[in-house]
Amino acid sequence: MQFLKYTIVRLVLFFAVFAALFWGLDFSLWLAAIIAAIVAFCIAYLFFNRLRTESTRQVQARMTDLRKNPGSHKGALEREDEEAEDRND
């Protein structure tokens, strides 16, 4: 859940800065996008460190679980399909 929050915060920051530059200050589309990406990255990196750290831990834990249990990411339908294929062989 922390990963989703961090992603949303970064997207909101990007679009807020982009809107201010593009519509408010009449920057060109590309220049506004590049500056907004840089500013959003810097703000997120400096002021949302705890959220970034928690999201990194969440992703790392998920990847560790996937390495330990390779089939755990599959849905119920996918597992049923594999079981049916195994029975037919």
DAMOFEN-V773945 format. One record per residue. N is the residue number from 0. RES is the residue in one letter. SS is DSSP state (alpha for helix, beta for strand, coil for the rest). NEAR is the number of other ideal C-beta (glycine too) atoms within 12 Angstrom. Layout:
<<N:RES:SS:NEAR> <N:RES:SS:NEAR>>
This chain:
<<0:M:coil:14> <1:Q:alpha:22> <2:F:alpha:22> <3:L:alpha:15> <4:K:alpha:19> <5:Y:alpha:28> <6:T:alpha:21> <7:I:alpha:19> <8:V:alpha:26> <9:R:alpha:28> <10:L:alpha:19> <11:V:alpha:19> <12:L:alpha:27> <13:F:alpha:28> <14:F:alpha:21> <15:A:alpha:20> <16:V:alpha:30> <17:F:alpha:28> <18:A:alpha:19> <19:A:alpha:19> <20:L:alpha:26> <21:F:alpha:22> <22:W:alpha:15> <23:G:alpha:13> <24:L:coil:15> <25:D:coil:11> <26:F:coil:19> <27:S:coil:13> <28:L:alpha:15> <29:W:alpha:13> <30:L:alpha:17> <31:A:alpha:26> <32:A:alpha:20> <33:I:alpha:19> <34:I:alpha:22> <35:A:alpha:32> <36:A:alpha:22> <37:I:alpha:19> <38:V:alpha:24> <39:A:alpha:32> <40:F:alpha:21> <41:C:alpha:17> <42:I:alpha:22> <43:A:alpha:29> <44:Y:alpha:19> <45:L:alpha:14> <46:F:alpha:17> <47:F:coil:25> <48:N:alpha:15> <49:R:alpha:17> <50:L:alpha:25> <51:R:alpha:24> <52:T:alpha:17> <53:E:alpha:19> <54:S:alpha:25> <55:T:alpha:18> <56:R:alpha:18> <57:Q:alpha:21> <58:V:alpha:20> <59:Q:alpha:16> <60:A:alpha:16> <61:R:alpha:19> <62:M:alpha:17> <63:T:alpha:13> <64:D:alpha:15> <65:L:alpha:15> <66:R:alpha:13> <67:K:alpha:12> <68:N:coil:12> <69:P:coil:10> <70:G:coil:15> <71:S:coil:16> <72:H:coil:15> <73:K:coil:15> <74:G:coil:11> <75:A:alpha:12> <76:L:alpha:10> <77:E:alpha:14> <78:R:alpha:15> <79:E:alpha:13> <80:D:alpha:14> <81:E:alpha:16> <82:E:alpha:15> <83:A:alpha:12> <84:E:alpha:11> <85:D:alpha:10> <86:R:alpha:9> <87:N:alpha:8> <88:D:coil:7>>
